[in-house]
Amino acid sequence: MIVNTTQGADRIVLDSAGKNTDEAAGVVFVGRISEGREQVNYRQQDGLTINSLGGDDSLLVDDTAVITEINLGRGDDAIVIGIVPTILDQGNRTPEFPDGVPVADTANMTSGNSTPLTVNGGAGDDFFEVNHNSSNLFLNGDAGDDTFFYQHLPGPQEYVR
């Protein structure tokens, strides 16, 4: 399945709808919530390609259900893969963190990608942020000054005391 966005600045969100089943199903939201957005539901697809075309697009990948390729277009695009909220580890207090060291809230983080994901940068200064990925992830910059940011937050009790 191929989803083409607009030449303007788009907001794209990917999520897996088949989290509790063996069926490959997912959802793609395109557009800003405040201005209305389009929703693409898919089931039993072999793959998903998203072409973000022009504009300064922002993408969030909470999860993938099938092999996915994202092609960022012209513009200064930003993509975030996986969300990892933090909690305070109250059993691990330090002078810097008297209420507890911030650690990953593993019960509420998203998978990022459960299937292989390839992201190809386009022209422009793109920003790639990876917080969590559960499968193979391939990030390719292109023309422009691209930034790659990989963040690892330890889970509770991972800090050396």
N, C-alpha and C positions, 0 to 999 in steps of 0.2 A: 504494500500500500504506500502511496506517495502523497504527502501533504505539502502543498506550497502555501506559504504565507503571503503577506502583502509587501509592497515596496516601502511601506512606512515602518515606524517603530512598533514591533509586535511583542507581546508577552506570551510565551509558550510554556505550558506545563505538561509533563508526561507523567503518567502513573500507571501502575498495573492494576487491572480490575479483577484479575483471576488469582488473587493472593491465597485464597483458601481452596482453590481447585487445581486440577491438573490442566485445565484449559488455558490456552494462550489468549488472554483478553486484556485489553488496556483502554486507556482513554487519553486523548490529547486535547488540551484546552488552548485555543488561540484567541488572543485579544485581552484587553484589560477588563477586569471585573466591573469597574465603575462605568465603562462605556459599552457594556454588553460583550459577550464573547461567544465564540462558536465552540462546540464540543464535538469531537469525532470519537465515537466508540468503535472498537474493532474487536473481532473474534476470529479465531482460526486463520490467522494470517501467517505467512512464512517470514515476513520482515516488514519493517517500517522505515521509510526514508522521509526526513523532514528537510525541506529547502526553505531557509529563512529569508532568502532574497535580500532586498535592500533595507535601509533603516538601521537605527541602533536598537537591535533586538535584545531581549532578556529571556533566558530560558532557564527553567528549573526541571531537573530530572529527579523525581522522587523514586521512580522505579520503571523498569522496562519489562514487557511481557514477551517480546520477540526480539530477534537480532535487529538492532537499530543503527541507522546512520543519520547523523545530523550534519547538514552542510550549511555553515554560516555564510551569509551573503556579504554584500558590501555594507559598510558601516562599522561602528565600534560596538561589537556585540559582546554580551556577557553570558556565560553559562555556569550554573551551579549544579554539581552532581552530588546528590545526597544531602540530607539535613541531619545534623547531629546536635540536638539540644544538650545543654549542660545542666548538671545538678551539683550541689556542693557535697563533697565527701566529708561528712562531719567527723568521721573516724580518723581523718588525716588533716589536722589543723597545723598551720605554720604561722610564724609571725607575719608573713605577707598575706596569708589567708586565714585569719582567726576564726572564721565561720566554717572553714573547710575548703580544701583544694577543689577547684572546678574540674569535674570529670565528665566524660560522655554519659549521657542518659541512654544507655543501650536499649532500654525497653521502649523508647519513643523515637529512635532514629529511623530514618528511611533507608531502604536498600541502596539507593542510588541507581544501580543497574543490576538486575538479576540475570540478564542475558548479555551477550557481547554488545558493546556500544563503541561506535567510532564517531568522533567529532572532528570535522574538517573546518578549520578557520577559513575565512574569506579575506577579501581586501579590507583593510581597516585595522585598528588597534583593538584586538579581541582579548577578553579576559576569561580564563578557564580556572574554575575553582572546584577542587575535588575534596569533599568532606568524608564520603564513604562510598565504596563501590564493592559489589558482591560478585562480580564477574569480570571478564577481560574488558579492559578499557584502553582505547587507542585515541590519543589526542594529537592532532596535526595542526600546527600553525600554518599560516600562509603569508601573503603580503602584509606589510604593516609591522608594528611593534607589539607583538603579542606577549601576554603575561600568563604564566602558569603558576597556580598557587595550590599546593597540596597541604592539607592540614590533618594532623593526627592528634586526636584527643584521647588520652588514656581512659580506660574504664575504671570503676572503683577498685581500689587497692593495687593499681598498676604502678603507682608512684613508688619509687624506692624511698624508704623511710630512713 
